[in-house]
Amino acid sequence: MSGRARSNLDVIGHGILGEIRLTDRSGQATTIYTLRATVPFLDGTLLYVTEYTDKYGIIDKYYYDWVDELGRIRAQYHSEPHSMDNRYQTATEPYHIHPPKNTILSGMDRFPNYAHQDLYAIVEGIIIFSVIPSRAALE
């Protein structure tokens, strides 16, 4: 990992997010070594945040799972390495993105993640996706 410090939830999304809860999808609360949060977006989607940190507050690995208003996966941004099986490694290992399961075009379900490798970049990307109208809405 890159030595990133645990995310500071106080600096993301002022005025564009709902109230951030300090539990993730599991319902477990934040602890000294695990940041857990649910970040609600105004479009009804949620980002479940789970960051595992070492004793210095440096992220060992994270799971940021973006779901729609019905709880279906839109994208999963993960940083756990898959060093045991080269078929599952990406060019940006350990950073990768899992797309929604119904959009997988091959047997591989992971894409490289070059730019969205921290919570702030991921939240910014989701906000951008939420304000860009869909093609169907434009027709």
N, C-alpha and C positions, 0 to 999 in steps of 0.2 A: 504494500500500500504506500501511499504517498506521504504519510505522516500528517494527515489533516486532523485538526482538532475537532472535537465533538461540535456539532452544529449548534448555533445560537438561535433558537426559535423566535426570540424577541425582535430580530432584524429582518424577518421575511414577511412580505405581503401586507403591510399596513394599509387598510382601506380596501383591499381587494379580496380578502379572505374572511371566512367566518371565524369563530372562536376556536383556537387550536386546543385540542384536548391532549393530556399527557398520558394517553394509553394508545396502544397500536391495535391492529386487527384482532390480536389474541385477547384483548381486554386487560392485559397486564400493565402495570404502571411503570413509569420510569424508575430506574435504580441508579446507584452510583456508577455502575459499569455498563448500563444499557439505557440509551435514550429511546423512549417510545412515545410516539405522538400520532395524532390523526389531524391532518390539515384539510379543512373543508374549503372548497372553492365555490364561488358564487353560482357556477353553472350546475351545482349539485354533485360534482365528482369529489372524490376524497383521495388524499395521498396518505397511505399508512407508512410511517417512518419507524424503522428499527435500526439503531446504530449500536454496535458492540464496541466498547472502548477498553483500552488497557488501563493500568493504574495511573497513567499520566494524562488520561483524557484524550488519547490519540485513537482514532477510529481504526479498529482491526478489520472490520467488514461491516457492510450495511445492506439493508433491504428497503427500497423505496417502491411501494406498490401503489400504482394509480388505478383506481376503479371508478366505474360509472355510477350513476345514482341507484342502479339495481345491484351493485356489488360485483359486476363483471369486470375482469381485468382489461384495462386499456393498454397498459405497459408496465413492466417491472424492471426497475433499474437496480442491478445487484453488483456486488463487488467481491463475492466469494470466488476463489480460484478453483478451477477444475483441472488440477495438475495431474491427476491420475489417468485421465483419458483425453488424449490430444484431439479427438474428434469434437470435443465440446469446448475447446479453447478458441478464443477470438483473437484478432490482431491487437486488441486492447486489454488482454487478460491482465488483471482479474475483472476489469470493468466490462459489463455487457448488458444488453437489454433483451428481455423476453417480450415478444409481441403478444397480442391477444391470441389465445389458443385457436380460435376459429379463422385466423388469417395466416396460419403457418402453411407455407407453400412447399416445404420439403421436410425431411426428417429432422432437420436441425431447428432448434427453437431459440437460438441465441444470435444476436447481432453485435458487432463491435460498437463500443460507446466511446467515441473520441472526444466529445464536447460536454456531455452532461454527466459529470463524475462527482458532483457534490450537490447537496440539498438545494443550495441557492440557485444553481444553474437549472436544476430539474424543475423547481417551482416556477422559475422564469419561463422555461419552455412550455409548461402546462398553461400558464397564463396567456402566453402568445397563442397557443392552439385554441384556447377558449374564446378569444376575441376575433379570430379569423373565421369568417363564415364558411360553412361547408359548401361544396360545389352544388349540392341539391338545393340549398337555400338561395343560391344565386340564380337558379334556373326558373 
